[in-house]
Amino acid sequence: MFIYEKDFFYKAILKSDEELVNETLKYKANAYRKYQIPKSIGMRTIYAIDSNSSLYKLQKNLKSNLLEKFVLPIPAKGFVKKENYITYLSEHINRKYYLRADIKSFFDTITIEQIRQEMSDITSDSDIIDIITNIVTLEGHLPQGAVTSPCISNIIFRRIDQRILKYSQEMGVFYTRYADDMIFSSDNINFNNDTYFYAMIKKILREFGFHLNYNKKKTGTSKIVLSGFVIGRDLHLSRKKLKRLNKILYFFRKSKDYSKKNYKVDKSIFTSESWITDLNNFIDLKNDKFENPSCLVDYLCGYRAFLISFINNADTSERQRAVLINKIKNIEQIVKEISRKYKWFVE
């Protein structure tokens, strides 16, 4: 799609008139709520857009009527129709060597200049480019809470994905990407010993302004465990991860009597200031302890997303699907109660 006229852009893409768009963008900061969530060191700022705001509607229309029309390279699996975390992992089943790489500060690294450059592929009108850039950014950055941010990140990464895919194919390596997570697999290159391939990926990313997080680099032989999934001869949930999740669900369960099918969270747990320590002790974690409630919520929300992806996998039996759906509902209850307990909202 190439946009020649502004009238078409407003009517067919944004589904709005120019006056309302300008008014919305003038006060767009009011459409976001800023949350400060504690990390192990410092605080993390997250922006959540009001789903009742006119900016939200503009972003939704821009996303569905334009941004999702961009053709993406095969490796892009995150935030893409008919793709999910399972398809991201499945490409690498039954390989010999594995490498997981993480892109540092993925969303924050994307610049307005990069967005403008990519939008020049669909229009030569600088005013339209300005409007698109204004809709998808906040304070000169790509906010994670915006509806359009995932699509924009994939669009920005198109050329990088192509470069990495071409190099990977030359080396006999399989490559997929889910947002800032990249997986490489091969039957020839032992990533445990070979540092040249990783260095080349680092070089390609650096040329586009991105950097790798070396602390999150992970390699494996015959299999690799990522976010609770085991990639090897097949793809399955890690027993260790499932065991940890089950212990967390049991810890928060109000009734320890499993004959009572309805799961309810024991709110009295939160009356103790040391409840997060009690949880770590109960699970018997020597490493990877939950340092604060935020870390636990991140873990649970991430696990929920992964379980949802696994439910949609064609190889998942009806019985497994029912079990996973139940776990998802239990996770949602815990996250809801922790969110009620801790108020991280900042006016």
Contacts in CASP RR format, 6 or more apart in sequence:
PFRMAT RR
TARGET T0000
AUTHOR 0000-0000-0000
METHOD contacts of the structure
MODEL  1
MFIYEKDFFYKAILKSDEELVNETLKYKANAYRKYQIPKSIGMRTIYAID
SNSSLYKLQKNLKSNLLEKFVLPIPAKGFVKKENYITYLSEHINRKYYLR
ADIKSFFDTITIEQIRQEMSDITSDSDIIDIITNIVTLEGHLPQGAVTSP
CISNIIFRRIDQRILKYSQEMGVFYTRYADDMIFSSDNINFNNDTYFYAM
IKKILREFGFHLNYNKKKTGTSKIVLSGFVIGRDLHLSRKKLKRLNKILY
FFRKSKDYSKKNYKVDKSIFTSESWITDLNNFIDLKNDKFENPSCLVDYL
CGYRAFLISFINNADTSERQRAVLINKIKNIEQIVKEISRKYKWFVE
1 66 0 8 1.000
1 69 0 8 1.000
1 122 0 8 1.000
2 122 0 8 1.000
2 123 0 8 1.000
3 9 0 8 1.000
3 13 0 8 1.000
3 66 0 8 1.000
3 122 0 8 1.000
3 123 0 8 1.000
3 125 0 8 1.000
3 128 0 8 1.000
4 123 0 8 1.000
4 125 0 8 1.000
6 18 0 8 1.000
6 125 0 8 1.000
6 127 0 8 1.000
6 128 0 8 1.000
9 123 0 8 1.000
9 125 0 8 1.000
9 128 0 8 1.000
9 131 0 8 1.000
10 16 0 8 1.000
10 17 0 8 1.000
10 18 0 8 1.000
10 21 0 8 1.000
12 65 0 8 1.000
13 61 0 8 1.000
13 62 0 8 1.000
13 65 0 8 1.000
13 66 0 8 1.000
14 21 0 8 1.000
14 58 0 8 1.000
14 61 0 8 1.000
14 62 0 8 1.000
14 65 0 8 1.000
15 57 0 8 1.000
15 61 0 8 1.000
15 65 0 8 1.000
16 24 0 8 1.000
16 54 0 8 1.000
16 57 0 8 1.000
16 58 0 8 1.000
16 61 0 8 1.000
20 54 0 8 1.000
21 58 0 8 1.000
21 131 0 8 1.000
23 54 0 8 1.000
24 31 0 8 1.000
24 53 0 8 1.000
24 54 0 8 1.000
24 55 0 8 1.000
24 58 0 8 1.000
25 55 0 8 1.000
25 131 0 8 1.000
25 134 0 8 1.000
25 135 0 8 1.000
28 55 0 8 1.000
28 134 0 8 1.000
28 135 0 8 1.000
28 138 0 8 1.000
29 138 0 8 1.000
29 139 0 8 1.000
30 53 0 8 1.000
31 49 0 8 1.000
31 50 0 8 1.000
31 53 0 8 1.000
31 54 0 8 1.000
31 55 0 8 1.000
31 56 0 8 1.000
32 47 0 8 1.000
32 48 0 8 1.000
32 49 0 8 1.000
32 50 0 8 1.000
32 138 0 8 1.000
32 143 0 8 1.000
32 145 0 8 1.000
33 47 0 8 1.000
33 48 0 8 1.000
33 49 0 8 1.000
33 50 0 8 1.000
33 345 0 8 1.000
34 45 0 8 1.000
34 46 0 8 1.000
34 47 0 8 1.000
34 346 0 8 1.000
35 45 0 8 1.000
35 46 0 8 1.000
35 47 0 8 1.000
35 48 0 8 1.000
35 344 0 8 1.000
35 345 0 8 1.000
35 346 0 8 1.000
36 43 0 8 1.000
36 44 0 8 1.000
36 45 0 8 1.000
36 344 0 8 1.000
36 346 0 8 1.000
37 43 0 8 1.000
37 44 0 8 1.000
37 45 0 8 1.000
37 46 0 8 1.000
37 294 0 8 1.000
37 344 0 8 1.000
38 44 0 8 1.000
38 292 0 8 1.000
38 294 0 8 1.000
38 344 0 8 1.000
39 294 0 8 1.000
39 295 0 8 1.000
40 291 0 8 1.000
40 292 0 8 1.000
40 295 0 8 1.000
44 294 0 8 1.000
46 144 0 8 1.000
46 145 0 8 1.000
47 138 0 8 1.000
47 143 0 8 1.000
47 144 0 8 1.000
47 145 0 8 1.000
47 146 0 8 1.000
48 145 0 8 1.000
49 55 0 8 1.000
49 56 0 8 1.000
49 59 0 8 1.000
49 143 0 8 1.000
49 145 0 8 1.000
49 146 0 8 1.000
49 147 0 8 1.000
50 56 0 8 1.000
55 135 0 8 1.000
56 147 0 8 1.000
58 135 0 8 1.000
59 135 0 8 1.000
59 136 0 8 1.000
59 146 0 8 1.000
59 147 0 8 1.000
59 148 0 8 1.000
60 147 0 8 1.000
62 132 0 8 1.000
62 135 0 8 1.000
62 136 0 8 1.000
62 148 0 8 1.000
63 147 0 8 1.000
63 148 0 8 1.000
63 151 0 8 1.000
66 122 0 8 1.000
66 132 0 8 1.000
67 148 0 8 1.000
67 151 0 8 1.000
67 152 0 8 1.000
67 155 0 8 1.000
68 81 0 8 1.000
68 151 0 8 1.000
70 122 0 8 1.000
70 151 0 8 1.000
70 154 0 8 1.000
70 155 0 8 1.000
70 158 0 8 1.000
72 80 0 8 1.000
72 154 0 8 1.000
72 155 0 8 1.000
72 158 0 8 1.000
72 161 0 8 1.000
73 158 0 8 1.000
73 161 0 8 1.000
73 162 0 8 1.000
73 165 0 8 1.000
74 165 0 8 1.000
75 161 0 8 1.000
75 164 0 8 1.000
75 165 0 8 1.000
75 175 0 8 1.000
75 176 0 8 1.000
75 177 0 8 1.000
76 83 0 8 1.000
76 154 0 8 1.000
76 157 0 8 1.000
76 158 0 8 1.000
76 161 0 8 1.000
76 177 0 8 1.000
77 83 0 8 1.000
77 84 0 8 1.000
77 85 0 8 1.000
77 87 0 8 1.000
77 88 0 8 1.000
77 176 0 8 1.000
77 177 0 8 1.000
77 178 0 8 1.000
78 84 0 8 1.000
78 85 0 8 1.000
78 88 0 8 1.000
78 150 0 8 1.000
78 154 0 8 1.000
78 177 0 8 1.000
78 178 0 8 1.000
78 179 0 8 1.000
79 150 0 8 1.000
79 151 0 8 1.000
79 153 0 8 1.000
79 154 0 8 1.000
79 179 0 8 1.000
80 154 0 8 1.000
84 309 0 8 1.000
84 312 0 8 1.000
85 178 0 8 1.000
85 227 0 8 1.000
85 229 0 8 1.000
85 305 0 8 1.000
85 306 0 8 1.000
85 309 0 8 1.000
85 310 0 8 1.000
86 235 0 8 1.000
86 309 0 8 1.000
86 310 0 8 1.000
86 312 0 8 1.000
86 313 0 8 1.000
87 176 0 8 1.000
88 176 0 8 1.000
88 177 0 8 1.000
88 178 0 8 1.000
88 181 0 8 1.000
88 183 0 8 1.000
89 176 0 8 1.000
89 183 0 8 1.000
89 226 0 8 1.000
89 229 0 8 1.000
89 231 0 8 1.000
89 235 0 8 1.000
90 235 0 8 1.000
91 174 0 8 1.000
91 176 0 8 1.000
91 183 0 8 1.000
91 185 0 8 1.000
92 98 0 8 1.000
92 174 0 8 1.000
92 176 0 8 1.000
92 183 0 8 1.000
92 185 0 8 1.000
92 231 0 8 1.000
92 232 0 8 1.000
93 231 0 8 1.000
93 232 0 8 1.000
93 233 0 8 1.000
93 234 0 8 1.000
93 235 0 8 1.000
94 232 0 8 1.000
94 233 0 8 1.000
94 234 0 8 1.000
95 174 0 8 1.000
95 185 0 8 1.000
95 186 0 8 1.000
95 187 0 8 1.000
95 231 0 8 1.000
95 232 0 8 1.000
96 185 0 8 1.000
96 186 0 8 1.000
96 187 0 8 1.000
96 188 0 8 1.000
96 221 0 8 1.000
96 222 0 8 1.000
97 185 0 8 1.000
97 186 0 8 1.000
97 187 0 8 1.000
97 188 0 8 1.000
97 189 0 8 1.000
97 190 0 8 1.000
97 191 0 8 1.000
97 192 0 8 1.000
97 219 0 8 1.000
97 220 0 8 1.000
97 221 0 8 1.000
98 183 0 8 1.000
98 184 0 8 1.000
98 185 0 8 1.000
98 191 0 8 1.000
98 218 0 8 1.000
98 219 0 8 1.000
98 220 0 8 1.000
98 221 0 8 1.000
98 223 0 8 1.000
98 224 0 8 1.000
98 231 0 8 1.000
99 183 0 8 1.000
99 184 0 8 1.000
99 185 0 8 1.000
99 191 0 8 1.000
99 197 0 8 1.000
99 198 0 8 1.000
99 217 0 8 1.000
99 218 0 8 1.000
99 219 0 8 1.000
99 220 0 8 1.000
100 181 0 8 1.000
100 182 0 8 1.000
100 183 0 8 1.000
100 184 0 8 1.000
100 216 0 8 1.000
100 217 0 8 1.000
100 218 0 8 1.000
100 219 0 8 1.000
100 224 0 8 1.000
100 226 0 8 1.000
101 181 0 8 1.000
101 182 0 8 1.000
101 183 0 8 1.000
101 184 0 8 1.000
101 198 0 8 1.000
101 201 0 8 1.000
101 212 0 8 1.000
101 216 0 8 1.000
101 217 0 8 1.000
102 180 0 8 1.000
102 181 0 8 1.000
102 182 0 8 1.000
102 212 0 8 1.000
102 213 0 8 1.000
102 216 0 8 1.000
102 217 0 8 1.000
103 109 0 8 1.000
103 180 0 8 1.000
103 181 0 8 1.000
103 182 0 8 1.000
103 205 0 8 1.000
103 210 0 8 1.000
103 211 0 8 1.000
103 212 0 8 1.000
103 213 0 8 1.000
104 180 0 8 1.000
104 210 0 8 1.000
104 211 0 8 1.000
104 212 0 8 1.000
104 213 0 8 1.000
105 211 0 8 1.000
106 153 0 8 1.000
106 179 0 8 1.000
106 180 0 8 1.000
106 210 0 8 1.000
107 141 0 8 1.000
107 142 0 8 1.000
107 143 0 8 1.000
107 144 0 8 1.000
107 149 0 8 1.000
107 153 0 8 1.000
108 141 0 8 1.000
108 142 0 8 1.000
109 209 0 8 1.000
109 210 0 8 1.000
109 211 0 8 1.000
110 141 0 8 1.000
110 142 0 8 1.000
110 152 0 8 1.000
110 153 0 8 1.000
110 156 0 8 1.000
112 133 0 8 1.000
112 137 0 8 1.000
112 140 0 8 1.000
114 156 0 8 1.000
115 132 0 8 1.000
115 133 0 8 1.000
115 136 0 8 1.000
115 137 0 8 1.000
115 142 0 8 1.000
115 152 0 8 1.000
115 156 0 8 1.000
116 129 0 8 1.000
116 133 0 8 1.000
118 155 0 8 1.000
118 156 0 8 1.000
118 158 0 8 1.000
119 128 0 8 1.000
119 129 0 8 1.000
119 132 0 8 1.000
119 133 0 8 1.000
120 129 0 8 1.000
123 129 0 8 1.000
135 148 0 8 1.000
136 142 0 8 1.000
136 146 0 8 1.000
136 148 0 8 1.000
136 149 0 8 1.000
136 152 0 8 1.000
137 143 0 8 1.000
138 146 0 8 1.000
142 149 0 8 1.000
142 152 0 8 1.000
142 153 0 8 1.000
143 149 0 8 1.000
150 179 0 8 1.000
153 179 0 8 1.000
157 177 0 8 1.000
159 208 0 8 1.000
160 204 0 8 1.000
160 205 0 8 1.000
160 208 0 8 1.000
160 210 0 8 1.000
161 177 0 8 1.000
163 204 0 8 1.000
164 175 0 8 1.000
164 182 0 8 1.000
164 201 0 8 1.000
164 204 0 8 1.000
165 175 0 8 1.000
167 200 0 8 1.000
167 201 0 8 1.000
167 204 0 8 1.000
168 174 0 8 1.000
168 175 0 8 1.000
168 184 0 8 1.000
171 186 0 8 1.000
171 188 0 8 1.000
171 189 0 8 1.000
171 197 0 8 1.000
172 186 0 8 1.000
172 188 0 8 1.000
172 189 0 8 1.000
173 184 0 8 1.000
173 185 0 8 1.000
173 186 0 8 1.000
173 188 0 8 1.000
173 189 0 8 1.000
173 197 0 8 1.000
174 184 0 8 1.000
174 185 0 8 1.000
174 186 0 8 1.000
175 182 0 8 1.000
175 183 0 8 1.000
175 184 0 8 1.000
176 182 0 8 1.000
176 183 0 8 1.000
177 183 0 8 1.000
181 226 0 8 1.000
182 201 0 8 1.000
183 226 0 8 1.000
183 231 0 8 1.000
184 191 0 8 1.000
184 197 0 8 1.000
184 201 0 8 1.000
185 231 0 8 1.000
189 197 0 8 1.000
190 221 0 8 1.000
191 197 0 8 1.000
191 198 0 8 1.000
191 219 0 8 1.000
191 220 0 8 1.000
192 219 0 8 1.000
192 220 0 8 1.000
192 221 0 8 1.000
198 212 0 8 1.000
198 217 0 8 1.000
201 212 0 8 1.000
202 211 0 8 1.000
202 212 0 8 1.000
205 211 0 8 1.000
205 212 0 8 1.000
218 224 0 8 1.000
218 226 0 8 1.000
222 232 0 8 1.000
223 230 0 8 1.000
223 231 0 8 1.000
223 232 0 8 1.000
223 233 0 8 1.000
224 230 0 8 1.000
224 231 0 8 1.000
224 232 0 8 1.000
225 231 0 8 1.000
225 238 0 8 1.000
225 240 0 8 1.000
225 241 0 8 1.000
227 302 0 8 1.000
227 303 0 8 1.000
227 306 0 8 1.000
228 237 0 8 1.000
228 238 0 8 1.000
228 240 0 8 1.000
228 241 0 8 1.000
228 242 0 8 1.000
228 303 0 8 1.000
228 306 0 8 1.000
229 235 0 8 1.000
229 236 0 8 1.000
229 237 0 8 1.000
229 238 0 8 1.000
229 306 0 8 1.000
229 310 0 8 1.000
230 236 0 8 1.000
230 237 0 8 1.000
230 238 0 8 1.000
235 313 0 8 1.000
237 310 0 8 1.000
241 303 0 8 1.000
244 283 0 8 1.000
244 285 0 8 1.000
245 303 0 8 1.000
245 327 0 8 1.000
245 331 0 8 1.000
247 282 0 8 1.000
247 283 0 8 1.000
248 279 0 8 1.000
248 283 0 8 1.000
248 296 0 8 1.000
248 300 0 8 1.000
248 334 0 8 1.000
249 263 0 8 1.000
249 327 0 8 1.000
249 330 0 8 1.000
249 331 0 8 1.000
249 334 0 8 1.000
250 256 0 8 1.000
251 269 0 8 1.000
251 278 0 8 1.000
251 279 0 8 1.000
251 282 0 8 1.000
251 283 0 8 1.000
252 265 0 8 1.000
252 266 0 8 1.000
252 269 0 8 1.000
252 333 0 8 1.000
252 334 0 8 1.000
252 337 0 8 1.000
253 263 0 8 1.000
253 264 0 8 1.000
253 265 0 8 1.000
253 266 0 8 1.000
254 264 0 8 1.000
254 265 0 8 1.000
254 266 0 8 1.000
255 264 0 8 1.000
263 326 0 8 1.000
263 329 0 8 1.000
263 330 0 8 1.000
263 333 0 8 1.000
264 333 0 8 1.000
265 333 0 8 1.000
265 334 0 8 1.000
265 337 0 8 1.000
267 337 0 8 1.000
269 275 0 8 1.000
269 278 0 8 1.000
270 337 0 8 1.000
270 338 0 8 1.000
270 341 0 8 1.000
272 278 0 8 1.000
276 290 0 8 1.000
276 291 0 8 1.000
276 292 0 8 1.000
276 293 0 8 1.000
276 296 0 8 1.000
279 290 0 8 1.000
279 296 0 8 1.000
280 289 0 8 1.000
280 290 0 8 1.000
290 296 0 8 1.000
290 299 0 8 1.000
293 338 0 8 1.000
293 341 0 8 1.000
293 342 0 8 1.000
294 344 0 8 1.000
296 338 0 8 1.000
297 335 0 8 1.000
297 338 0 8 1.000
297 339 0 8 1.000
300 331 0 8 1.000
300 334 0 8 1.000
300 335 0 8 1.000
301 331 0 8 1.000
301 335 0 8 1.000
303 331 0 8 1.000
304 328 0 8 1.000
304 331 0 8 1.000
304 332 0 8 1.000
304 335 0 8 1.000
307 324 0 8 1.000
307 327 0 8 1.000
307 328 0 8 1.000
307 331 0 8 1.000
308 328 0 8 1.000
310 316 0 8 1.000
310 324 0 8 1.000
311 321 0 8 1.000
311 324 0 8 1.000
311 325 0 8 1.000
311 328 0 8 1.000
316 324 0 8 1.000
END
